[in-house]
Amino acid sequence: MTIEQRVLTALRCEQPDRVPVFIYLNPYVESWHTADSSYADVLKACEQYADVIYDWGFPSGLFHTAAQLRTETRQLEDGRTEHICHTPAGPITSISRDDWRGGGTIKRWITQPEDVERILSIPYVPQRPDLTEFFETKKRLEGKCLAQATFQDPICCAGMFDETTVALWTLERRDLIKRMLDAAFERIMDQLRYCLENDVGPVYYFNGPEYALPPLMSPADFEEFVTEYDTKLVELIHSYPDKYVIIHSHGKVNQFLESFASTGIDGLNVLEPPPIGDAILSDAKARIGDRVCLIGNIQYDDLARGTEQKIERLVAEAIAQGGPGGGFILSPCASPYERPLPEKASNNLIHYLQMAMKHGGY
């Protein structure tokens, strides 16, 4: 099977020639990984073993609009930077401080009701990105990669709120959260129609539901803020032929597995195991594995810092629990992020891929 055939077969909850294996690195597309020599050996191993994803991200802009807004920055003390965006209803601000990732947010855009009004005052100008690069890259990498388009789902707008604010507003100002979600949903649906009508895909990938998991929000919030919207997004995508949907969520998803499945998605990742998450792969397989391809569930830290014996055990256990009958993709719970990548992590990631080949046959 080709990489595309193998992954799409798994997403149909059918059995491919072997268990697909992800690692979230692409040796064929320029990125900071390909520019960093410490990733060279892992990238070569990806060419040999991994089911590589060509991931193209839809440019969402500030709240899913191409509207041009006046912005400015102001340096504060202690290395902090204030970002100011001038909306038709007044300015909104966020504050960041540089860290090892390139920047960490200290204050988010929304801390008070007036900030919601200002965000919603930004006019909606449809995003219509040039798709030439996507299709040219997809054609160039035919047989080497599976093409995937990544979007935010509506609940990602929670990332614009300070965490305390959004938690309190689920009790005190649900109307404001719903207005944000409704506006984001309509804009994302427009983005999706543009891509679907131009045959982008075949996989559509969404980030965001982890914002609505406890302790930040309740199970009832999850149904209202995630399930109701994502079901409609999935229905739209599935109304076009040969299109598939994966939803990504960190966190403790165990009690929400049926809710995820009810949206009609084809795949769910990352299914973090305890203690960080609470997903037991064999349990998830029994509950939703006939409807949803399970993608996971090996913690990145275990891959980066474990022994080779532990990595082989984790790979073998994950495949034994998720693999029977198909509908499973082996994957770490995060992409490699260290700069530079330590030698031990590099060797371990290569070993992970090799063990996927050893234990992943049907």
Backbone torsions as a table, in degrees:
resi	resn	phi	psi	omega
1	MET	NA	149.0	169.5
2	THR	-75.5	167.4	177.2
3	ILE	-57.9	-45.4	-179.3
4	GLU	-61.9	-45.9	179.3
5	GLN	-60.8	-41.7	-176.6
6	ARG	-65.1	-48.1	-177.0
7	VAL	-68.9	-43.2	-178.8
8	LEU	-67.2	-33.5	174.4
9	THR	-61.9	-44.4	177.6
10	ALA	-63.0	-39.5	179.9
11	LEU	-67.0	-21.4	173.6
12	ARG	-84.8	6.6	-176.9
13	CYS	60.5	35.0	174.5
14	GLU	-112.5	175.2	-173.4
15	GLN	-100.7	115.4	175.7
16	PRO	-82.5	-169.1	-179.4
17	ASP	-70.7	-28.2	174.2
18	ARG	-155.6	169.0	176.5
19	VAL	-67.7	123.3	174.5
20	PRO	-63.9	151.8	-179.4
21	VAL	-133.9	125.3	178.3
22	PHE	-102.9	157.2	170.6
23	ILE	-145.5	-4.8	176.4
24	TYR	64.3	36.4	170.4
25	LEU	-129.4	143.3	178.6
26	ASN	-125.7	110.0	-178.0
27	PRO	-74.7	-7.8	-173.6
28	TYR	-101.4	-5.4	-176.6
29	VAL	-124.8	132.6	-178.1
30	GLU	-65.4	133.0	176.6
31	SER	-157.4	-179.5	178.0
32	TRP	-66.9	-25.0	176.1
33	HIS	-64.7	-46.5	-178.1
34	THR	-70.5	-23.5	178.6
35	ALA	-83.1	-15.2	-178.0
36	ASP	-96.1	115.1	-174.2
37	SER	-62.8	-21.3	-179.8
38	SER	-68.8	-14.6	178.9
39	TYR	-95.6	-0.4	-171.2
40	ALA	-58.5	-46.3	-176.5
41	ASP	-67.9	-38.8	178.6
42	VAL	-66.2	-40.1	179.3
43	LEU	-64.1	-38.2	175.8
44	LYS	-63.7	-40.0	178.0
45	ALA	-65.3	-34.0	176.8
46	CYS	-61.6	-40.2	177.8
47	GLU	-59.7	-35.1	-175.5
48	GLN	-84.9	-37.0	-168.6
49	TYR	-119.4	-34.4	-167.1
50	ALA	-81.7	154.9	168.3
51	ASP	-91.6	95.8	-167.1
52	VAL	-80.5	138.7	177.4
53	ILE	-105.2	128.0	167.1
54	TYR	-91.1	106.5	-173.6
55	ASP	-102.3	120.7	177.3
56	TRP	-113.6	123.3	-177.3
57	GLY	-95.9	129.7	176.8
58	PHE	-69.7	130.4	-177.5
59	PRO	-75.1	103.5	-172.3
60	SER	-81.6	-21.1	-177.5
61	GLY	63.7	-167.2	176.2
62	LEU	-83.3	107.6	-179.5
63	PHE	60.4	46.7	167.8
64	HIS	59.1	42.4	177.6
65	THR	-141.0	149.4	176.0
66	ALA	-93.4	10.2	179.8
67	ALA	-58.7	136.9	178.7
68	GLN	-88.2	119.8	-178.2
69	LEU	-119.2	149.2	176.2
70	ARG	-78.0	126.2	179.4
71	THR	-127.8	156.7	176.6
72	GLU	-153.7	163.2	177.3
73	THR	-126.5	155.1	-179.9
74	ARG	-140.7	126.8	-179.6
75	GLN	-78.4	128.5	176.8
76	LEU	-106.8	-177.8	179.7
77	GLU	-74.4	165.8	176.2
78	ASP	60.6	31.1	176.0
79	GLY	74.1	12.4	-179.9
80	ARG	-86.2	150.4	178.2
81	THR	-126.2	128.4	175.2
82	GLU	-94.8	129.2	178.4
83	HIS	-107.1	128.6	-175.8
84	ILE	-120.4	126.7	176.8
85	CYS	-118.9	124.3	-176.6
86	HIS	-94.0	106.9	179.1
87	THR	-95.0	166.8	177.3
88	PRO	-57.8	-26.3	-178.1
89	ALA	-99.5	5.2	179.3
90	GLY	127.7	170.1	-174.9
91	PRO	-79.3	148.5	167.8
92	ILE	-121.2	152.8	-175.3
93	THR	-135.1	151.4	168.1
94	SER	-136.6	161.1	-179.1
95	ILE	-130.8	134.5	178.3
96	SER	-129.8	162.7	173.7
97	ARG	-136.8	135.0	180.0
98	ASP	-60.3	139.2	172.1
99	ASP	-142.3	-169.2	-174.2
100	TRP	-64.7	-20.0	178.8
101	ARG	-86.6	-7.2	-177.7
102	GLY	108.7	-13.7	177.8
103	GLY	165.3	132.6	177.2
104	GLY	-121.4	138.2	-177.4
105	THR	-83.4	130.7	177.7
106	ILE	-102.8	-42.1	176.7
107	LYS	-127.8	131.0	-179.7
108	ARG	-92.9	173.2	-171.5
109	TRP	-64.6	-33.9	-171.6
110	ILE	-113.4	118.0	175.8
111	THR	-130.4	-9.5	-177.3
112	GLN	-148.6	159.5	-176.5
113	PRO	-54.9	-35.4	-178.7
114	GLU	-60.8	-29.7	-179.9
115	ASP	-67.1	-35.3	176.8
116	VAL	-63.3	-45.4	179.4
117	GLU	-60.1	-38.1	179.9
118	ARG	-69.1	-42.1	176.5
119	ILE	-59.8	-46.1	-176.7
120	LEU	-71.4	-14.4	177.3
121	SER	-79.4	-13.4	179.7
122	ILE	-67.3	123.3	-176.7
123	PRO	-65.0	146.0	178.2
124	TYR	-86.0	114.1	172.3
125	VAL	-114.1	114.7	-174.4
126	PRO	-56.3	135.7	173.6
127	GLN	-77.3	124.4	177.7
128	ARG	-131.8	69.4	-177.3
129	PRO	-64.6	149.3	174.6
130	ASP	-67.6	122.9	-176.4
131	LEU	-92.8	4.9	-176.7
132	THR	-57.7	-47.2	-177.9
133	GLU	-61.6	-41.0	179.2
134	PHE	-58.0	-50.8	-175.5
135	PHE	-71.2	-35.8	177.0
136	GLU	-65.9	-41.8	178.8
137	THR	-67.7	-42.7	178.0
138	LYS	-58.2	-43.6	179.5
139	LYS	-66.8	-42.0	-179.8
140	ARG	-62.4	-34.0	-175.5
141	LEU	-100.0	15.2	179.5
142	GLU	-57.0	130.2	-177.3
143	GLY	88.5	-14.8	-178.9
144	LYS	-107.4	-23.6	-174.0
145	CYS	-144.1	161.6	166.8
146	LEU	-105.6	132.0	-178.0
147	ALA	-84.9	135.9	-177.1
148	GLN	-139.0	135.4	176.4
149	ALA	-108.8	125.9	-174.8
150	THR	-105.2	134.2	-178.9
151	PHE	-130.5	159.5	164.7
152	GLN	-84.5	143.2	169.8
153	ASP	-94.8	170.2	-169.6
154	PRO	-54.9	-37.3	-175.3
155	ILE	-66.3	-12.9	174.8
156	CYS	-59.4	-20.5	177.4
157	CYS	-63.4	-17.9	174.8
158	ALA	-61.6	-23.8	177.3
159	GLY	-68.7	-10.6	175.9
160	MET	-85.2	-13.2	-178.7
161	PHE	-95.6	146.7	163.0
162	ASP	-61.5	142.8	-174.2
163	GLU	-58.7	-42.9	179.8
164	THR	-62.5	-40.5	-179.7
165	THR	-61.5	-50.1	-176.2
166	VAL	-66.5	-34.6	177.7
167	ALA	-64.8	-44.7	178.5
168	LEU	-65.8	-38.7	-176.4
169	TRP	-72.3	-18.9	173.3
170	THR	-64.2	-21.3	177.5
171	LEU	-99.6	-39.6	-169.2
172	GLU	-104.3	-29.0	-175.6
173	ARG	-138.3	53.4	178.4
174	ARG	-59.7	-28.4	-179.0
175	ASP	-60.6	-38.2	180.0
176	LEU	-70.4	-41.3	177.6
177	ILE	-62.1	-43.7	-179.1
178	LYS	-64.6	-38.5	177.8
179	ARG	-62.7	-41.3	176.3
180	MET	-62.9	-46.0	-178.6
181	LEU	-63.6	-43.7	-179.7
182	ASP	-60.7	-44.3	179.7
183	ALA	-66.0	-44.0	178.8
184	ALA	-61.8	-41.8	-179.1
185	PHE	-59.4	-47.8	-178.7
186	GLU	-62.5	-37.7	-179.3
187	ARG	-71.4	-40.0	178.4
188	ILE	-67.2	-38.9	176.6
189	MET	-59.6	-39.9	177.3
190	ASP	-64.6	-42.4	176.7
191	GLN	-59.6	-44.6	-178.9
192	LEU	-63.8	-43.5	179.5
193	ARG	-59.1	-41.9	178.3
194	TYR	-58.9	-45.9	-178.5
195	CYS	-71.3	-42.5	-178.8
196	LEU	-65.0	-40.9	179.9
197	GLU	-67.2	-20.6	176.9
198	ASN	-100.7	8.6	174.5
199	ASP	65.5	32.5	170.4
200	VAL	-66.6	149.0	179.9
201	GLY	134.1	-160.5	20.7
202	PRO	-87.7	-11.9	-175.4
203	VAL	-104.0	136.6	172.8
204	TYR	-114.5	130.2	-170.3
205	TYR	-123.9	130.7	-175.7
206	PHE	-121.7	135.2	172.2
207	ASN	-105.1	149.3	168.9
208	GLY	141.9	-36.7	-171.4
209	PRO	-56.5	-23.1	-179.7
210	GLU	-60.5	-23.0	176.8
211	TYR	-63.5	-24.6	-174.5
212	ALA	-103.4	13.1	178.4
213	LEU	-89.3	154.3	172.3
214	PRO	-59.7	150.4	6.4
215	PRO	-87.2	-1.7	-176.4
216	LEU	-68.8	-39.9	179.8
217	MET	-136.1	170.0	-176.1
218	SER	-98.0	166.3	173.9
219	PRO	-56.1	-36.6	177.2
220	ALA	-65.1	-38.8	175.9
221	ASP	-61.1	-41.3	-178.6
222	PHE	-59.0	-45.1	-179.6
223	GLU	-62.2	-42.5	-175.8
224	GLU	-78.1	-38.1	-172.1
225	PHE	-93.9	-19.4	-178.3
226	VAL	-118.6	-61.2	-171.3
227	THR	-58.6	-45.6	-176.5
228	GLU	-62.1	-40.1	-178.9
229	TYR	-78.1	-46.3	-174.5
230	ASP	-66.4	-30.8	176.5
231	THR	-58.4	-41.1	-179.2
232	LYS	-71.8	-36.1	176.3
233	LEU	-62.8	-45.4	-179.4
234	VAL	-64.7	-41.6	179.0
235	GLU	-59.9	-41.9	178.4
236	LEU	-61.8	-47.9	-178.2
237	ILE	-62.7	-42.6	-178.6
238	HIS	-72.8	-11.5	176.3
239	SER	-75.7	-9.8	174.6
240	TYR	-103.3	144.6	-174.3
241	PRO	-68.7	142.1	170.8
242	ASP	58.5	42.3	175.8
243	LYS	-120.3	143.2	-171.7
244	TYR	-129.9	155.0	-176.0
245	VAL	-129.7	129.7	171.9
246	ILE	-118.7	133.8	172.5
247	ILE	-109.3	135.1	-179.4
248	HIS	-106.6	131.8	174.9
249	SER	-153.7	122.6	166.9
250	HIS	-78.0	-179.3	173.2
251	GLY	92.2	-173.1	-175.5
252	LYS	-90.2	96.0	-172.0
253	VAL	-99.6	-1.6	-169.4
254	ASN	-53.6	-48.3	-176.6
255	GLN	-75.3	-3.3	-178.6
256	PHE	-109.8	6.1	-175.5
257	LEU	-57.5	-45.2	179.6
258	GLU	-66.8	-32.6	176.7
259	SER	-65.5	-44.4	175.2
260	PHE	-58.4	-48.1	-177.7
261	ALA	-61.3	-34.3	-176.7
262	SER	-66.5	-19.0	178.0
263	THR	-72.5	-17.3	-179.0
264	GLY	92.0	10.3	-179.2
265	ILE	-60.9	157.9	176.9
266	ASP	-92.5	-32.8	-178.1
267	GLY	-141.4	149.2	177.8
268	LEU	-131.2	125.9	170.9
269	ASN	-134.0	153.3	23.7
270	VAL	-116.4	-2.3	175.6
271	LEU	52.6	59.1	-176.2
272	GLU	-65.4	130.8	177.3
273	PRO	-79.0	166.7	174.0
274	PRO	-60.9	152.2	6.3
275	PRO	-90.5	-11.8	-178.8
276	ILE	-69.8	-47.3	175.0
277	GLY	-110.9	-163.5	179.6
278	ASP	-140.4	22.7	-178.8
279	ALA	-88.9	120.7	171.9
280	ILE	-99.2	117.0	-169.3
281	LEU	-59.6	-41.8	-179.6
282	SER	-63.3	-36.9	177.9
283	ASP	-68.2	-44.7	177.9
284	ALA	-61.8	-39.1	178.5
285	LYS	-60.8	-44.1	-178.6
286	ALA	-67.3	-33.1	-174.1
287	ARG	-85.5	-44.0	-175.1
288	ILE	-131.6	4.0	-172.9
289	GLY	-66.6	-14.8	176.1
290	ASP	-84.6	-10.4	-177.7
291	ARG	-116.5	-28.0	-172.2
292	VAL	-130.2	130.6	173.1
293	CYS	-71.6	126.2	-179.4
294	LEU	-90.0	131.6	-175.1
295	ILE	-125.6	112.1	-177.9
296	GLY	162.1	-150.2	-11.1
297	ASN	-135.5	55.6	-177.2
298	ILE	-104.4	123.4	-179.5
299	GLN	-63.5	136.9	-178.4
300	TYR	-61.2	-39.2	-179.5
301	ASP	-60.8	-35.2	176.1
302	ASP	-64.8	-38.6	178.3
303	LEU	-68.7	-42.2	-173.7
304	ALA	-73.6	-31.5	-170.5
305	ARG	-123.6	-1.5	-178.7
306	GLY	-80.0	173.9	173.9
307	THR	-81.7	162.7	177.4
308	GLU	-62.1	-34.6	179.3
309	GLN	-66.0	-40.2	179.1
310	LYS	-67.1	-41.2	179.9
311	ILE	-62.7	-43.7	177.7
312	GLU	-61.7	-40.7	179.9
313	ARG	-63.8	-44.5	-180.0
314	LEU	-63.1	-42.1	178.4
315	VAL	-63.7	-46.7	-178.4
316	ALA	-63.7	-41.3	179.8
317	GLU	-66.0	-43.1	180.0
318	ALA	-62.7	-43.5	-180.0
319	ILE	-67.0	-38.8	179.2
320	ALA	-64.5	-34.6	-178.5
321	GLN	-84.0	-40.1	-174.3
322	GLY	-98.9	-21.5	-169.5
323	GLY	-77.4	-34.1	-172.2
324	PRO	-53.5	127.5	178.1
325	GLY	81.8	-3.3	-177.3
326	GLY	92.1	-166.9	-179.9
327	GLY	69.9	33.5	179.4
328	PHE	-145.5	139.1	173.8
329	ILE	-128.2	123.6	178.4
330	LEU	-74.5	133.9	-175.0
331	SER	-159.0	144.7	167.4
332	PRO	-71.8	161.9	-179.0
333	CYS	-84.1	-1.6	176.4
334	ALA	-157.7	157.5	176.4
335	SER	-83.1	154.3	175.4
336	PRO	-58.7	133.9	-171.5
337	TYR	-131.0	-6.7	-173.1
338	GLU	-76.7	144.5	178.2
339	ARG	-132.6	109.1	-4.9
340	PRO	-77.2	166.3	177.3
341	LEU	-77.8	121.0	179.6
342	PRO	-59.7	150.7	-178.4
343	GLU	-58.3	-40.6	-179.8
344	LYS	-62.2	-42.9	178.8
345	ALA	-64.0	-40.9	178.1
346	SER	-60.0	-49.3	179.7
347	ASN	-62.3	-39.9	-178.3
348	ASN	-67.4	-38.7	179.2
349	LEU	-66.4	-38.2	175.6
350	ILE	-64.7	-41.6	178.7
351	HIS	-63.4	-39.8	176.2
352	TYR	-56.4	-46.5	179.1
353	LEU	-64.3	-41.4	179.5
354	GLN	-65.5	-38.2	178.6
355	MET	-70.1	-29.0	174.6
356	ALA	-63.9	-37.0	176.2
357	MET	-69.4	-38.8	-177.6
358	LYS	-65.8	-42.6	-172.0
359	HIS	-104.4	-4.4	-169.2
360	GLY	-94.4	3.8	-178.6
361	GLY	-73.8	149.8	174.5
362	TYR	-102.5	NA	NA
